[in-house]
Amino acid sequence: MRVNEQIRISPVRVINAEGAMLGVMPTSKALEHAREAGMDLVEVAANERPPVCKIIDYGKFKYTQKKKLSKQKQHQIQVKEIRVRPKTGEHDIEVKVKRAREFLDQKDKVLVNVLFRGRELAHIDEGRRVMEEVLKSLEDVGKLEKNPSMEGRRMTAILAPKA
């Protein structure tokens, strides 16, 4: 973007700080208007004939542009949950693992839960086997953030995406 004296084409179409059209005028007169307002003359549409220039505070303009750009790049990390049971079938576990892989690819964390109901608590080893199977199949895309542990009637582990 050209600013103030960098604008060499004359005449230019000028828009003031409030957004009102001042019309087509020579570049020197447009610069004069900008200096009276204590702002800068910035070329916003160079390809138009005549080029469009706006009277704005250039430092503030650059700051807001940079802020908009950084907001677009941000990704809010979420914790997605995968629930399985000790008696969950092999194919169902594969489907859950595939879904967890998608979450990790999107840079989200995955909370793996093995839920125990009723007498299943007597077979925690079966739940641990399911948990190990899930964690083993996801180790290439995620790193273990929290080791599997029992919390009441559920066994939980957290996976974070690999950097």
C-alpha positions as CSV (number, residue, x, y, z in Angstrom):
1,M,0.0,0.0,0.0
2,R,1.2,3.4,-0.9
3,V,1.0,6.2,1.8
4,N,1.3,10.0,1.5
5,E,4.2,11.0,-0.7
6,Q,4.5,7.4,-2.2
7,I,1.3,8.1,-4.2
8,R,2.6,9.5,-7.5
9,I,-0.5,9.3,-9.7
10,S,-2.6,12.5,-10.0
11,P,-5.6,13.0,-9.8
12,V,-7.0,10.7,-7.1
13,R,-10.5,10.1,-5.8
14,V,-10.5,10.9,-2.0
15,I,-12.6,9.6,0.8
16,N,-12.4,11.3,4.2
17,A,-12.1,9.6,7.6
18,E,-15.9,9.5,8.1
19,G,-16.3,7.7,4.8
20,A,-17.7,10.6,2.9
21,M,-16.6,11.1,-0.7
22,L,-14.6,14.3,-1.2
23,G,-14.3,13.8,-5.0
24,V,-11.5,13.7,-7.5
25,M,-8.6,16.1,-6.8
26,P,-4.9,16.4,-7.4
27,T,-2.7,14.4,-5.1
28,S,-1.1,17.5,-3.6
29,K,-4.5,18.8,-2.6
30,A,-5.5,15.5,-1.1
31,L,-2.3,15.3,0.9
32,E,-3.1,18.8,2.2
33,H,-6.6,17.7,3.3
34,A,-5.0,14.7,5.1
35,R,-2.4,16.9,6.9
36,E,-5.2,19.3,8.1
37,A,-7.0,16.3,9.6
38,G,-3.7,15.1,11.2
39,M,-3.9,11.8,9.3
40,D,-2.4,10.0,6.4
41,L,-3.5,9.6,2.8
42,V,-3.6,5.9,2.0
43,E,-4.2,4.4,-1.5
44,V,-6.9,1.7,-1.0
45,A,-7.7,0.8,-4.6
46,A,-4.7,1.3,-6.9
47,N,-6.3,-0.5,-9.9
48,E,-9.2,1.9,-10.2
49,R,-9.1,5.0,-12.5
50,P,-8.6,7.4,-10.8
51,P,-7.0,5.5,-7.9
52,V,-9.1,5.7,-4.6
53,C,-7.3,7.1,-1.6
54,K,-8.6,7.4,1.9
55,I,-7.7,9.8,4.7
56,I,-7.1,7.6,7.7
57,D,-4.6,7.0,10.6
58,Y,-2.2,4.6,8.9
59,G,-0.7,3.2,12.1
60,K,-4.1,2.4,13.5
61,F,-5.1,0.9,10.1
62,K,-2.1,-1.4,10.0
63,Y,-2.7,-2.5,13.6
64,T,-6.4,-3.5,13.0
65,Q,-5.3,-5.4,9.8
66,K,-2.7,-7.3,11.8
67,K,-5.2,-8.1,14.5
68,K,-7.8,-9.4,12.0
69,L,-5.2,-11.6,10.4
70,S,-4.1,-13.1,13.8
71,K,-7.7,-13.8,14.7
72,Q,-8.2,-15.8,11.5
73,K,-5.2,-18.1,12.3
74,Q,-6.4,-19.0,15.8
75,H,-7.8,-22.4,16.6
76,Q,-9.6,-22.9,19.9
77,I,-8.4,-26.3,21.2
78,Q,-11.3,-28.4,22.4
79,V,-11.5,-31.6,24.3
80,K,-13.5,-34.2,22.3
81,E,-14.7,-37.4,24.0
82,I,-14.7,-41.0,22.8
83,R,-16.7,-43.4,24.9
84,V,-16.3,-47.2,24.8
85,R,-17.3,-50.1,27.1
86,P,-15.5,-53.3,27.9
87,K,-17.9,-55.3,25.7
88,T,-17.6,-52.9,22.7
89,G,-17.0,-54.9,19.5
90,E,-13.9,-54.7,17.4
91,H,-15.5,-52.9,14.5
92,D,-17.1,-50.3,16.8
93,I,-13.8,-49.6,18.4
94,E,-12.3,-49.1,14.9
95,V,-15.0,-46.6,14.1
96,K,-14.4,-44.7,17.3
97,V,-10.6,-44.7,16.7
98,K,-11.1,-43.3,13.2
99,R,-13.2,-40.5,14.6
100,A,-10.6,-39.8,17.3
101,R,-8.0,-39.7,14.6
102,E,-10.0,-36.9,12.8
103,F,-10.2,-34.9,16.1
104,L,-6.4,-35.2,16.6
105,D,-5.8,-34.1,12.9
106,Q,-8.0,-31.0,13.6
107,K,-5.6,-30.2,16.6
108,D,-8.2,-31.1,19.2
109,K,-7.5,-33.1,22.4
110,V,-9.3,-36.5,22.8
111,L,-10.6,-37.8,26.1
112,V,-10.9,-41.6,25.9
113,N,-13.5,-43.0,28.4
114,V,-14.1,-46.7,29.1
115,L,-17.4,-46.8,31.0
116,F,-18.2,-49.7,33.4
117,R,-21.7,-50.6,34.3
118,G,-22.9,-53.1,36.9
119,R,-20.8,-56.2,37.2
120,E,-18.4,-55.0,34.5
121,L,-16.4,-53.4,37.4
122,A,-15.3,-56.9,38.4
123,H,-13.5,-57.1,35.0
124,I,-11.4,-54.0,34.9
125,D,-8.7,-55.9,33.1
126,E,-11.1,-56.2,30.0
127,G,-11.6,-52.4,30.1
128,R,-7.9,-51.8,30.3
129,R,-7.4,-54.1,27.3
130,V,-9.9,-51.9,25.3
131,M,-8.1,-48.7,26.5
132,E,-4.7,-50.0,25.5
133,E,-6.0,-51.0,22.1
134,V,-7.4,-47.5,21.4
135,L,-4.2,-45.8,22.7
136,K,-2.0,-48.1,20.6
137,S,-3.9,-47.4,17.4
138,L,-3.7,-43.6,18.0
139,E,0.0,-43.3,19.1
140,D,1.1,-42.3,15.6
141,V,-1.1,-39.1,15.6
142,G,-1.4,-38.3,19.3
143,K,0.8,-38.3,22.4
144,L,-0.5,-39.4,25.8
145,E,-1.1,-36.4,28.0
146,K,-2.7,-38.3,30.9
147,N,-2.2,-41.9,31.6
148,P,-5.2,-44.2,31.9
149,S,-6.6,-44.1,35.4
150,M,-9.8,-45.2,37.2
151,E,-12.2,-42.4,38.3
152,G,-15.2,-44.0,39.9
153,R,-17.0,-46.2,37.2
154,R,-14.8,-44.9,34.3
155,M,-11.3,-45.3,33.1
156,T,-10.0,-42.1,31.4
157,A,-7.0,-41.1,29.4
158,I,-6.2,-37.9,27.4
159,L,-4.5,-37.7,24.1
160,A,-3.0,-34.5,22.6
161,P,-2.2,-34.0,19.0
162,K,1.5,-34.5,18.0
163,A,3.2,-31.2,17.1
